């Protein structure tokens, strides 16, 4: 096992220092014309090109002084699962790492079952505690942090309403508040970062049509709020993206540090890029081809472990 530097937590949008990636060399060739839909891929991937692009992304992170850890270097007990889990590459779906420990998702039965077991072993071997994991009948796939005080949970097709309701009290042990958003139950809004993502402490990107209702939940309070107005009171400016941009993963980027993001070069229009530049945002672009077969973004591939 590699020696690991101490430090974990991703709530504060500081400089990204450490991530976990998984290039699915053991499993990607198992995606075929007959099963790619079952495995939630958009189409059958070009294996060599997909793996090459994943490695190029790994090198891009390293060039920008991000420490990249690989899943296969930190598993023993669950190593035999790696050839069976082509979606394990999309690590962002599986866990959110806070300074109090990881919130481990319960992946959808059948298709992605077992991924959380692999990630749990990796995090344990990295000395990152598990703050919360869900039970067998629960369904929960991802949430995101707005700040050290605020967690955002979006009710998507990948979550069960009863699971979310049961998780509020647990989440409020380490966050002062939860912003709970009801979204349309369709695949294009499958995760919270498909409709919202932070760029800096005072700037974020969002897709308003997917925000149907929003509730502010605290220990002694639950009220409906206007999402944009509430963040406005926190001095967070929201940049709206178009329908086309949303479908091209417009909100789903990796913040390297405040106002520096790593993003697909196909995701945003020139108009949106210009507005971001006017706000002082630098975009480090990456061009995907084969990676698009998996239906995910660079953010989906990246489990952010530590910001400092």
N, C-alpha and C positions, 0 to 999 in steps of 0.2 A: 504494500500500500504506500502511496505517496504521502509525504509529510504535508499537513495542511496548516496554513496560517490561520490564526483565530479570527473570528469576526463573521457575523451574519446579520441579516436584516435589510429590508428593502422599502420600509415605509417612507423614510425621508428621501426626497429626490436629490441625492448627492451624486458624486462621481461613481459610476459603476466600476466596481473593483473585481468582482468574481462572479462567474456564471457556470451553470451546468449544461452541457450539450450531449446529444446522442446521435451520432451518425449511424443509421440503421443498416450497417453492412451485413449483419447476420440475417436480416428479415425482409429487406426490401424486395428481393427477387420472388418472394412468396405472393406478391400482388399480381394477379392475372386478370385476363379479360372476364373471367367468370366470377371473380370475387372482389373486384376493386370497389364496387358500390357497398358491399358489406363492410369493408374496411374503411369506408367513409372517404375514399380517394375520389378525386374528380375524374381521373382516368388512370390507365396503367403507366407507371413512371418509366422513363428511360433510366435504368438503374445506374449505369456508369456516370451519366451526366448529373443525375440527382446527387450521388455521393460526392462528385467533384465540386458541385456548387455548395454543398454543405461544408466541405473542407475549405472552400474559398471564404465562406462566411466566418468560419473558425479563425482563419488567418487574419481576416479584417478586424475581428475583435482583438486579437493579439497585437496587431499593429497599433491599436489604440490603447494599449496597456491594460487590457482586461485579461485577468487570469481565467483560462478556460479549463474546466475539469470535464472529463469524459466518464459517462455512466459506467462503461465496462471496466474501468479501473477501480471501481469501488463496490463491486458486487461479487459475492461468493455463493450464498444460499440461493439467490434468484437468478444466477447466471444462465441457467437452462431455459429461462423464459425469454431471453433476448431474441432467439430465432422466431418466436411466436408472436412478437409484438411490433409490427411495423409502425404503428402509431405512437410508439414510445418516443419517437423523434420529437413529438410535440409536447415537450416537457412543461411548458407554461400552463397547459390545461390541468396538470396533475397536482401542482402545489403552489402555494404562495408562502414565501419565507418572510417572517417578521422577526423583529429582535427578541420576541418572546417565544419563538419557535415556529414551526411550519404548520400551515393549515393544509391538510392532505385531502384531496378530492376523493370522491367515490366514483370511479369511472363507470361508464355505461355497461350494463351486464352483457356478457358475450363478446361484443366487438372489442372493447378495450379493457376488459377485466384482467387484473393482474399487474397493470402498469403501476398502480399505487404501491403495490408490494415491492417492486423494484426500486422505486424512488424512495420509499421509506427506508430500505436497507442502505441506499446511498447516503441519505441525509444522516442516518444514524452513524454510519462510518465516518462522516464528516463532522461528527459531534454537534450536529444541529438537532435539537430536540423536536419532537412532534407535539405541537400545542393542541391540535385537535385532528382526529380522524373520524370518519363517519361509519355507521354500522351497516350491516349487510343489506337491509331493505331500503336504505337511504340513497338518494341520487343527488350529487353535488359536483359540479365541474367548473371550478374557478370563481374567483372574485378578484377585486383589485383594491389597492390602498390609494386613497387620495392624499393622506398625510399621516403622521403618527397618531392623530386623533380620530381619523375618519376612515371607515371601510365602506366600499361600495359593493353591493350585491345586486346583480341584475337577474330578474326572474326570466330565464330563457328556456328553450326546449330541453336543455341538458340538465336542468335542475327540477327537483320535485318541491312543490309549494310547502308541503308538510315538513320537509327537511329544512328548508330555509327558515320557517317559523321556529323550529326547534333549535336552530343555530344562533338566533339573535342573542339570547342570554349568554351563550358562550363567547361570542364575538365581543360583547360589551364588557367582558372581563379585561380586555386589553385595549379596546378602543372606547372613546367617549361616546361615539355615535356611529350609527350605520345609516347610510343612504341606500334605500331600497327602491329599485326601479322596476316597474312592470313593462315588459317589452313584448312585441309580437312573437309568437311561438313558431318561428321559422328559422331555417338553418343559417341564413345570412346574419342573424343576430345571436348566434349560438353562445357567444361569450361576451362578457362585459366590455372588453376592449375592442369589440366590433362597433361599439356605439360611443365610446368615450375613452380618452387617454390623456394623461397629463404631459405637458411639455416642460413646464417649470412650475414653481410654486404659485405663479400668478397667471399662467397661460395653459390652456388645454384645448383639445379638439373634440368635436362631438357631432352626432347625427341626430338632430331633433325629432324626425318622424318616428324613431324607434323608442322614444321616451314617452310612454303612454300615461303613466302615473308615477309619481315619486313621493316617497314617505321618508320622513326623518324619524329615526327610532333611537331613543335613549332609554336608560333604565326605568325612568318614571314617566315617559312621554312617548307618544306616537302621533305624529300629525302629518297631513298631506302638505307638500310644499311645491313650489314652482322651482324646478331644478336650476334653471338658468339664473333666476333672481336670487336663489339661495347662495349659489356660488359667487354671484356678483357681490353679495354682502361680504364674502370672504376675499374680495378683491381679486377674483380669478376671472380673467377674460376668456370667453369661449369663442373659438373659431369654428364656424359651421362648414361641413363638407357636403358635397352633392351626393345624389343617389349613386351615380356611377363611381365616384371616389369611394363611397362606403363599400360597394361590391368589390372594389379592388384593394380592400384592406386599408382604407385611408386612415382609420384611427389606430390601426394595429402596428405600431412601430416600437422600436427599442430606444428609450432615452439613454444616451451615453452619459450625459450630465445635463443640468438645466440649460435648455435652449440649444442642445445639440442632440439630434436624433438620427438613428440608423433606420433606413426605410427602403422599401422597394421603389425603384425609379419609375414604375408604372402606376403607382398608387394615387398620386395627386396631380391635379391639373396645374398648368403653368400659372394660372391665376392664383391658386391657393399657395403654391410655392412662393410666388412674389409677395403675397401678404405675410407669409411666415418670415420671409427675409426682412420685410419692413419691421417686423416685431423683434428682429435680432436673432432669428432662429437659423442655425446651420443644419443642413440636411446632408448626411453622408449616404449616398445612394448605392444600392446594390441591385444588379439586374438579374431577375430570376427567369429561368426557362423550365427546366425539368422539375424544380422545386414546386412549381405550381400544381403539379399532379396531386399533391397531398392536400390541396385546399387550405393551406395555412400560410401565415406570414413569418417574417424573421422573428417577431415577438413570440409567436407560437413555439418556435424552436428553442427559445431561450428561457431557462429557469434562472432568474436573477437571484443570486445568493446574498450578495453583500454590496452595499453602497456606503461610501465613507468619504 
